[in-house]
Amino acid sequence: MVIDAKHISKKLPQFELSDINFTLDEGYVVGLAGRNGSGKTTLIRLLLGAYTDYFGSLSMFGMDCRDNVRVVKDKIGWVLHDEVFCGNRSLISNARHYGNYYSNFNEDIFLKRLLMFNLEPSQRYGKLSKGEQLKFQLAFALAHEPRILIMDEPVASFDPEFRELFYKVVNDFMKDGKHNVIISTHLLSELDIRADYLMYLKDGKMTYYGDMENFRDKIGKHHLYSIEEYMEEEFVL
Protein backbone atom coordinates (compact mmCIF):
# COMPACT_ATOMS: atom_id res chain seq x y z
CA MET A 1 0.00 0.00 0.00
CA VAL A 2 1.36 3.42 -0.98
CA ILE A 3 -0.69 5.58 1.42
CA ASP A 4 -2.72 4.71 4.49
CA ALA A 5 -4.27 7.79 6.14
CA LYS A 6 -6.42 7.31 9.24
CA HIS A 7 -8.37 10.13 10.90
CA ILE A 8 -5.93 12.80 9.78
CA SER A 9 -6.65 16.26 11.19
CA LYS A 10 -4.50 19.38 11.12
CA LYS A 11 -5.37 22.69 12.80
CA LEU A 12 -4.08 25.93 11.32
CA PRO A 13 -4.79 29.46 12.61
CA GLN A 14 -7.79 30.01 10.31
CA PHE A 15 -8.44 26.55 8.91
CA GLU A 16 -8.81 22.92 9.95
CA LEU A 17 -8.37 19.77 7.91
CA SER A 18 -10.66 17.30 9.63
CA ASP A 19 -10.79 13.49 9.85
CA ILE A 20 -9.32 12.53 6.47
CA ASN A 21 -9.35 8.78 5.78
CA PHE A 22 -8.14 7.09 2.60
CA THR A 23 -5.90 4.36 1.26
CA LEU A 24 -4.08 4.16 -2.06
CA ASP A 25 -2.50 1.17 -3.75
CA GLU A 26 0.23 1.51 -6.34
CA GLY A 27 -0.57 2.16 -9.98
CA TYR A 28 -3.33 4.78 -9.73
CA VAL A 29 -3.91 8.48 -10.38
CA VAL A 30 -5.88 10.42 -7.76
CA GLY A 31 -7.54 13.68 -8.73
CA LEU A 32 -7.92 16.10 -5.83
CA ALA A 33 -10.84 18.51 -6.27
CA GLY A 34 -12.57 21.21 -4.26
CA ARG A 35 -13.11 24.95 -4.20
CA ASN A 36 -10.38 27.37 -3.12
CA GLY A 37 -9.92 27.04 0.63
CA SER A 38 -11.30 23.51 0.75
CA GLY A 39 -8.02 22.04 2.08
CA LYS A 40 -6.31 20.67 -1.03
CA THR A 41 -3.00 22.46 -0.50
CA THR A 42 -3.00 21.72 3.24
CA LEU A 43 -3.44 18.01 2.55
CA ILE A 44 -0.70 18.06 -0.08
CA ARG A 45 1.72 19.78 2.30
CA LEU A 46 0.90 17.21 4.95
CA LEU A 47 1.60 14.35 2.55
CA LEU A 48 4.90 16.00 1.65
CA GLY A 49 6.01 16.08 5.27
CA ALA A 50 5.67 19.83 5.85
CA TYR A 51 3.59 19.12 8.95
CA THR A 52 4.30 16.50 11.59
CA ASP A 53 2.07 17.94 14.35
CA TYR A 54 -1.15 16.45 12.95
CA PHE A 55 -3.69 14.20 14.62
CA GLY A 56 -4.26 10.67 13.37
CA SER A 57 -1.83 8.34 11.61
CA LEU A 58 -0.23 8.50 8.20
CA SER A 59 1.95 5.85 6.61
CA MET A 60 3.48 5.86 3.14
CA PHE A 61 5.28 2.96 1.47
CA GLY A 62 4.63 0.92 4.61
CA MET A 63 6.43 3.40 6.89
CA ASP A 64 5.09 5.76 9.54
CA CYS A 65 5.63 9.25 8.16
CA ARG A 66 6.52 10.83 11.50
CA ASP A 67 9.23 8.27 12.23
CA ASN A 68 10.65 8.08 8.70
CA VAL A 69 10.40 11.63 7.34
CA ARG A 70 13.62 11.60 5.32
CA VAL A 71 13.14 8.11 3.84
CA VAL A 72 9.56 8.89 2.82
CA LYS A 73 10.48 12.24 1.25
CA ASP A 74 13.16 10.51 -0.81
CA LYS A 75 10.41 8.59 -2.63
CA ILE A 76 8.19 11.59 -3.42
CA GLY A 77 8.39 14.03 -6.32
CA TRP A 78 6.44 17.26 -6.20
CA VAL A 79 5.35 20.23 -8.30
CA LEU A 80 4.13 23.21 -6.26
CA HIS A 81 3.43 26.92 -6.60
CA ASP A 82 5.49 27.59 -3.47
CA GLU A 83 8.82 29.40 -3.92
CA VAL A 84 11.12 26.54 -2.96
CA PHE A 85 14.09 26.91 -5.32
CA CYS A 86 16.69 29.70 -5.38
CA GLY A 87 15.70 32.47 -7.77
CA ASN A 88 19.23 33.75 -8.36
CA ARG A 89 20.62 30.31 -9.25
CA SER A 90 20.58 28.65 -12.65
CA LEU A 91 18.43 25.61 -13.24
CA ILE A 92 21.40 23.26 -13.26
CA SER A 93 22.80 24.85 -10.09
CA ASN A 94 19.45 24.44 -8.32
CA ALA A 95 19.20 20.84 -9.47
CA ARG A 96 22.71 19.94 -8.34
CA HIS A 97 22.22 21.62 -4.96
CA TYR A 98 18.82 20.12 -4.12
CA GLY A 99 19.62 16.85 -5.85
CA ASN A 100 21.99 16.12 -2.97
CA TYR A 101 18.95 15.52 -0.78
CA TYR A 102 17.77 12.59 -2.94
CA SER A 103 19.48 9.22 -3.15
CA ASN A 104 18.55 8.59 -6.80
CA PHE A 105 19.03 12.03 -8.37
CA ASN A 106 20.28 11.58 -11.95
CA GLU A 107 21.64 14.69 -13.67
CA ASP A 108 21.47 13.11 -17.13
CA ILE A 109 17.74 12.46 -16.73
CA PHE A 110 17.27 16.02 -15.50
CA LEU A 111 19.05 17.51 -18.52
CA LYS A 112 17.07 15.35 -20.94
CA ARG A 113 13.84 16.55 -19.35
CA LEU A 114 14.94 20.18 -19.62
CA LEU A 115 15.60 19.67 -23.32
CA MET A 116 12.18 18.04 -23.72
CA PHE A 117 10.55 20.98 -21.92
CA ASN A 118 12.46 23.62 -23.95
CA LEU A 119 14.38 24.95 -20.94
CA GLU A 120 18.09 25.83 -20.84
CA PRO A 121 20.25 24.65 -17.91
CA SER A 122 21.86 28.10 -17.67
CA GLN A 123 18.55 29.96 -17.23
CA ARG A 124 17.99 31.57 -13.85
CA TYR A 125 15.05 30.11 -11.98
CA GLY A 126 13.82 33.54 -10.88
CA LYS A 127 13.63 34.75 -14.48
CA LEU A 128 11.25 31.99 -15.55
CA SER A 129 7.52 32.40 -15.95
CA LYS A 130 5.33 30.48 -13.50
CA GLY A 131 4.62 27.83 -16.12
CA GLU A 132 8.35 27.45 -16.84
CA GLN A 133 9.11 27.16 -13.13
CA LEU A 134 6.62 24.32 -12.85
CA LYS A 135 8.20 22.63 -15.88
CA PHE A 136 11.57 22.86 -14.13
CA GLN A 137 10.07 21.39 -10.96
CA LEU A 138 8.62 18.51 -12.98
CA ALA A 139 12.00 17.87 -14.64
CA PHE A 140 13.70 17.87 -11.25
CA ALA A 141 11.07 15.63 -9.67
CA LEU A 142 11.35 13.02 -12.40
CA ALA A 143 15.15 13.12 -12.22
CA HIS A 144 15.26 11.64 -8.72
CA GLU A 145 13.01 8.75 -9.79
CA PRO A 146 10.20 9.04 -7.22
CA ARG A 147 7.55 6.42 -6.64
CA ILE A 148 4.80 9.02 -6.39
CA LEU A 149 4.30 12.46 -7.95
CA ILE A 150 2.25 14.95 -5.93
CA MET A 151 1.29 18.09 -7.86
CA ASP A 152 -0.69 21.14 -6.76
CA GLU A 153 -2.53 22.91 -9.59
CA PRO A 154 0.18 22.54 -12.27
CA VAL A 155 -1.97 22.28 -15.39
CA ALA A 156 -3.57 25.74 -15.32
CA SER A 157 -0.14 27.36 -15.72
CA PHE A 158 0.74 25.32 -18.82
CA ASP A 159 -0.04 26.38 -22.37
CA PRO A 160 -2.33 23.99 -24.30
CA GLU A 161 0.56 22.58 -26.35
CA PHE A 162 2.58 21.66 -23.26
CA ARG A 163 -0.45 20.15 -21.53
CA GLU A 164 -0.45 17.34 -24.09
CA LEU A 165 3.24 16.68 -23.42
CA PHE A 166 2.61 16.88 -19.67
CA TYR A 167 -0.05 14.16 -19.83
CA LYS A 168 2.20 12.01 -22.00
CA VAL A 169 4.98 12.33 -19.40
CA VAL A 170 2.53 11.40 -16.64
CA ASN A 171 1.28 8.40 -18.63
CA ASP A 172 4.86 7.23 -19.19
CA PHE A 173 5.56 7.62 -15.47
CA MET A 174 2.55 5.43 -14.69
CA LYS A 175 2.88 2.77 -17.38
CA ASP A 176 4.74 0.17 -15.30
CA GLY A 177 1.85 0.01 -12.81
CA LYS A 178 4.16 0.69 -9.86
CA HIS A 179 3.88 4.47 -9.58
CA ASN A 180 1.23 6.92 -8.41
CA VAL A 181 0.15 10.47 -9.09
CA ILE A 182 -1.89 12.79 -6.88
CA ILE A 183 -2.87 15.96 -8.71
CA SER A 184 -5.11 18.83 -7.71
CA THR A 185 -6.58 21.01 -10.43
CA HIS A 186 -9.36 23.46 -11.23
CA LEU A 187 -9.54 21.96 -14.74
CA LEU A 188 -12.02 19.38 -13.54
CA SER A 189 -12.85 18.05 -16.99
CA GLU A 190 -9.25 16.82 -17.14
CA LEU A 191 -9.75 14.84 -13.92
CA ASP A 192 -12.86 13.29 -15.41
CA ILE A 193 -10.72 11.92 -18.24
CA ARG A 194 -7.38 11.23 -16.56
CA ALA A 195 -7.96 10.20 -12.92
CA ASP A 196 -8.68 6.70 -11.62
CA TYR A 197 -9.90 8.02 -8.26
CA LEU A 198 -11.46 11.28 -7.17
CA MET A 199 -11.04 12.90 -3.77
CA TYR A 200 -13.36 15.83 -3.14
CA LEU A 201 -12.75 18.21 -0.23
CA LYS A 202 -15.16 20.78 1.14
CA ASP A 203 -14.44 23.06 4.11
CA GLY A 204 -11.59 20.83 5.27
CA LYS A 205 -13.61 17.61 5.12
CA MET A 206 -13.50 14.81 2.58
CA THR A 207 -17.00 14.40 1.16
CA TYR A 208 -16.10 11.82 -1.48
CA TYR A 209 -13.28 9.39 -2.17
CA GLY A 210 -13.75 6.64 -4.71
CA ASP A 211 -13.15 5.55 -8.26
CA MET A 212 -14.22 7.80 -11.11
CA GLU A 213 -16.55 5.23 -12.63
CA ASN A 214 -18.67 5.05 -9.47
CA PHE A 215 -18.63 8.83 -9.25
CA ARG A 216 -19.95 9.15 -12.81
CA ASP A 217 -22.69 6.66 -11.96
CA LYS A 218 -23.71 8.66 -8.90
CA ILE A 219 -23.86 12.04 -10.60
CA GLY A 220 -25.61 10.48 -13.60
CA LYS A 221 -28.49 9.35 -11.38
CA HIS A 222 -29.00 12.97 -10.38
CA HIS A 223 -28.85 14.25 -13.95
CA LEU A 224 -25.39 15.72 -13.46
CA TYR A 225 -22.94 14.94 -16.20
CA SER A 226 -19.63 16.36 -15.08
CA ILE A 227 -17.59 17.21 -12.02
CA GLU A 228 -18.10 20.88 -12.89
CA GLU A 229 -21.86 20.46 -12.52
CA TYR A 230 -21.33 18.63 -9.26
CA MET A 231 -19.24 21.54 -8.01
CA GLU A 232 -21.81 24.08 -9.21
CA GLU A 233 -24.70 22.27 -7.55
CA GLU A 234 -22.65 21.49 -4.42
CA PHE A 235 -24.46 18.18 -4.28
CA VAL A 236 -23.25 16.02 -1.38
CA LEU A 237 -22.96 12.34 -2.29
C-alpha positions as CSV (number, residue, x, y, z in Angstrom):
1,M,0.0,0.0,0.0
2,V,1.4,3.4,-1.0
3,I,-0.7,5.6,1.4
4,D,-2.7,4.7,4.5
5,A,-4.3,7.8,6.1
6,K,-6.4,7.3,9.2
7,H,-8.4,10.1,10.9
8,I,-5.9,12.8,9.8
9,S,-6.7,16.3,11.2
10,K,-4.5,19.4,11.1
11,K,-5.4,22.7,12.8
12,L,-4.1,25.9,11.3
13,P,-4.8,29.5,12.6
14,Q,-7.8,30.0,10.3
15,F,-8.4,26.5,8.9
16,E,-8.8,22.9,9.9
17,L,-8.4,19.8,7.9
18,S,-10.7,17.3,9.6
19,D,-10.8,13.5,9.9
20,I,-9.3,12.5,6.5
21,N,-9.3,8.8,5.8
22,F,-8.1,7.1,2.6
23,T,-5.9,4.4,1.3
24,L,-4.1,4.2,-2.1
25,D,-2.5,1.2,-3.8
26,E,0.2,1.5,-6.3
27,G,-0.6,2.2,-10.0
28,Y,-3.3,4.8,-9.7
29,V,-3.9,8.5,-10.4
30,V,-5.9,10.4,-7.8
31,G,-7.5,13.7,-8.7
32,L,-7.9,16.1,-5.8
33,A,-10.8,18.5,-6.3
34,G,-12.6,21.2,-4.3
35,R,-13.1,24.9,-4.2
36,N,-10.4,27.4,-3.1
37,G,-9.9,27.0,0.6
38,S,-11.3,23.5,0.7
39,G,-8.0,22.0,2.1
40,K,-6.3,20.7,-1.0
41,T,-3.0,22.5,-0.5
42,T,-3.0,21.7,3.2
43,L,-3.4,18.0,2.5
44,I,-0.7,18.1,-0.1
45,R,1.7,19.8,2.3
46,L,0.9,17.2,4.9
47,L,1.6,14.3,2.5
48,L,4.9,16.0,1.6
49,G,6.0,16.1,5.3
50,A,5.7,19.8,5.8
51,Y,3.6,19.1,9.0
52,T,4.3,16.5,11.6
53,D,2.1,17.9,14.3
54,Y,-1.1,16.5,12.9
55,F,-3.7,14.2,14.6
56,G,-4.3,10.7,13.4
57,S,-1.8,8.3,11.6
58,L,-0.2,8.5,8.2
59,S,2.0,5.8,6.6
60,M,3.5,5.9,3.1
61,F,5.3,3.0,1.5
62,G,4.6,0.9,4.6
63,M,6.4,3.4,6.9
64,D,5.1,5.8,9.5
65,C,5.6,9.3,8.2
66,R,6.5,10.8,11.5
67,D,9.2,8.3,12.2
68,N,10.7,8.1,8.7
69,V,10.4,11.6,7.3
70,R,13.6,11.6,5.3
71,V,13.1,8.1,3.8
72,V,9.6,8.9,2.8
73,K,10.5,12.2,1.3
74,D,13.2,10.5,-0.8
75,K,10.4,8.6,-2.6
76,I,8.2,11.6,-3.4
77,G,8.4,14.0,-6.3
78,W,6.4,17.3,-6.2
79,V,5.4,20.2,-8.3
80,L,4.1,23.2,-6.3
81,H,3.4,26.9,-6.6
82,D,5.5,27.6,-3.5
83,E,8.8,29.4,-3.9
84,V,11.1,26.5,-3.0
85,F,14.1,26.9,-5.3
86,C,16.7,29.7,-5.4
87,G,15.7,32.5,-7.8
88,N,19.2,33.7,-8.4
89,R,20.6,30.3,-9.3
90,S,20.6,28.7,-12.7
91,L,18.4,25.6,-13.2
92,I,21.4,23.3,-13.3
93,S,22.8,24.8,-10.1
94,N,19.5,24.4,-8.3
95,A,19.2,20.8,-9.5
96,R,22.7,19.9,-8.3
97,H,22.2,21.6,-5.0
98,Y,18.8,20.1,-4.1
99,G,19.6,16.9,-5.8
100,N,22.0,16.1,-3.0
101,Y,18.9,15.5,-0.8
102,Y,17.8,12.6,-2.9
103,S,19.5,9.2,-3.2
104,N,18.5,8.6,-6.8
105,F,19.0,12.0,-8.4
106,N,20.3,11.6,-11.9
107,E,21.6,14.7,-13.7
108,D,21.5,13.1,-17.1
109,I,17.7,12.5,-16.7
110,F,17.3,16.0,-15.5
111,L,19.1,17.5,-18.5
112,K,17.1,15.3,-20.9
113,R,13.8,16.6,-19.3
114,L,14.9,20.2,-19.6
115,L,15.6,19.7,-23.3
116,M,12.2,18.0,-23.7
117,F,10.5,21.0,-21.9
118,N,12.5,23.6,-23.9
119,L,14.4,24.9,-20.9
120,E,18.1,25.8,-20.8
121,P,20.3,24.6,-17.9
122,S,21.9,28.1,-17.7
123,Q,18.6,30.0,-17.2
124,R,18.0,31.6,-13.9
125,Y,15.1,30.1,-12.0
126,G,13.8,33.5,-10.9
127,K,13.6,34.8,-14.5
128,L,11.3,32.0,-15.6
129,S,7.5,32.4,-15.9
130,K,5.3,30.5,-13.5
131,G,4.6,27.8,-16.1
132,E,8.3,27.5,-16.8
133,Q,9.1,27.2,-13.1
134,L,6.6,24.3,-12.9
135,K,8.2,22.6,-15.9
136,F,11.6,22.9,-14.1
137,Q,10.1,21.4,-11.0
138,L,8.6,18.5,-13.0
139,A,12.0,17.9,-14.6
140,F,13.7,17.9,-11.2
141,A,11.1,15.6,-9.7
142,L,11.3,13.0,-12.4
143,A,15.2,13.1,-12.2
144,H,15.3,11.6,-8.7
145,E,13.0,8.8,-9.8
146,P,10.2,9.0,-7.2
147,R,7.5,6.4,-6.6
148,I,4.8,9.0,-6.4
149,L,4.3,12.5,-8.0
150,I,2.3,15.0,-5.9
151,M,1.3,18.1,-7.9
152,D,-0.7,21.1,-6.8
153,E,-2.5,22.9,-9.6
154,P,0.2,22.5,-12.3
155,V,-2.0,22.3,-15.4
156,A,-3.6,25.7,-15.3
157,S,-0.1,27.4,-15.7
158,F,0.7,25.3,-18.8
159,D,0.0,26.4,-22.4
160,P,-2.3,24.0,-24.3
161,E,0.6,22.6,-26.3
162,F,2.6,21.7,-23.3
163,R,-0.5,20.1,-21.5
164,E,-0.4,17.3,-24.1
165,L,3.2,16.7,-23.4
166,F,2.6,16.9,-19.7
167,Y,0.0,14.2,-19.8
168,K,2.2,12.0,-22.0
169,V,5.0,12.3,-19.4
170,V,2.5,11.4,-16.6
171,N,1.3,8.4,-18.6
172,D,4.9,7.2,-19.2
173,F,5.6,7.6,-15.5
174,M,2.6,5.4,-14.7
175,K,2.9,2.8,-17.4
176,D,4.7,0.2,-15.3
177,G,1.8,0.0,-12.8
178,K,4.2,0.7,-9.9
179,H,3.9,4.5,-9.6
180,N,1.2,6.9,-8.4
181,V,0.1,10.5,-9.1
182,I,-1.9,12.8,-6.9
183,I,-2.9,16.0,-8.7
184,S,-5.1,18.8,-7.7
185,T,-6.6,21.0,-10.4
186,H,-9.4,23.5,-11.2
187,L,-9.5,22.0,-14.7
188,L,-12.0,19.4,-13.5
189,S,-12.9,18.1,-17.0
190,E,-9.2,16.8,-17.1
191,L,-9.7,14.8,-13.9
192,D,-12.9,13.3,-15.4
193,I,-10.7,11.9,-18.2
194,R,-7.4,11.2,-16.6
195,A,-8.0,10.2,-12.9
196,D,-8.7,6.7,-11.6
197,Y,-9.9,8.0,-8.3
198,L,-11.5,11.3,-7.2
199,M,-11.0,12.9,-3.8
200,Y,-13.4,15.8,-3.1
201,L,-12.7,18.2,-0.2
202,K,-15.2,20.8,1.1
203,D,-14.4,23.1,4.1
204,G,-11.6,20.8,5.3
205,K,-13.6,17.6,5.1
206,M,-13.5,14.8,2.6
207,T,-17.0,14.4,1.2
208,Y,-16.1,11.8,-1.5
209,Y,-13.3,9.4,-2.2
210,G,-13.8,6.6,-4.7
211,D,-13.1,5.6,-8.3
212,M,-14.2,7.8,-11.1
213,E,-16.6,5.2,-12.6
214,N,-18.7,5.1,-9.5
215,F,-18.6,8.8,-9.3
216,R,-19.9,9.1,-12.8
217,D,-22.7,6.7,-12.0
218,K,-23.7,8.7,-8.9
219,I,-23.9,12.0,-10.6
220,G,-25.6,10.5,-13.6
221,K,-28.5,9.4,-11.4
222,H,-29.0,13.0,-10.4
223,H,-28.8,14.2,-14.0
224,L,-25.4,15.7,-13.5
225,Y,-22.9,14.9,-16.2
226,S,-19.6,16.4,-15.1
227,I,-17.6,17.2,-12.0
228,E,-18.1,20.9,-12.9
229,E,-21.9,20.5,-12.5
230,Y,-21.3,18.6,-9.3
231,M,-19.2,21.5,-8.0
232,E,-21.8,24.1,-9.2
233,E,-24.7,22.3,-7.5
234,E,-22.7,21.5,-4.4
235,F,-24.5,18.2,-4.3
236,V,-23.3,16.0,-1.4
237,L,-23.0,12.3,-2.3
